[in-house]
Amino acid sequence: MQATQRPPAPQGGRTQRRNALIATSIAVPVTVILAFALTNGRSTHHDQSRSSAALPGISVAAPPSPNASTQRNCITVVGALPVQLGSLNPRKTETDSAFVVAWGDPAIVLRCGVPSSPVFGDPRAAQPIDINGVLWQPDPQKNQTVYTTLDRAVNIDVTVPAGADQPLPLLEPAISRLPKLCTGTDAAGNTGVNLPSCK
């Protein structure tokens, strides 16, 4: 018994398949390019939370060289910081210190092991504020506010650009790992107990 042979496929069918493959190979890259271009060009509410890889590094002044105690405390804080701050992705910092962290664009910057706030104790300065048990000295400036802790084993400052959401409550769990050494009266008139006054 002879095997039944299939008749050869019509030449037109092969040509149609080849044309379809060619069209697909052109259409897919074009679609991807168009989708990328449209997404990249779209202005969204979450521009600040772009991937840190897409953001340029930010140059930040390093805190003074830390002593052993400051290093231990700053390692505790930095190790407990959130990788993402709310909707803001981490951002690379160009600095000589391992104790500088930034998020978003414009950047919110945290530095551990800084000097005391230069405006603390100035009668013209803003009153300290207590946020979830951490006492901060605000220093409002033209395009940003610098908040510096007053009551912890080491000083930490956080630079917040004008118009940014308040990040301090999100940082409190990490900063609260540091011993609280003193207390003070905040802008609401609240005063802690059983600790010396912050000076």
Secondary structure, 3 states (H helix, E strand, C coil): CCCCCCCCCCHHHHHHHHHHHHHHHHHHHHHHHHHHHHHHHCCCCCHHHCCHHHCCCEECCCCCCCCHHHHHHHHHHHHHCCCCECCECEECEECCCCCEEEECCCCEEEEECCCCCCCCCCCCCCCCEEECCEEEEEEECCCEEEEEECCECCCEEEEEECCCCCCHHHHHHHHCCCCECCECCCCCCCCCCCCCECC
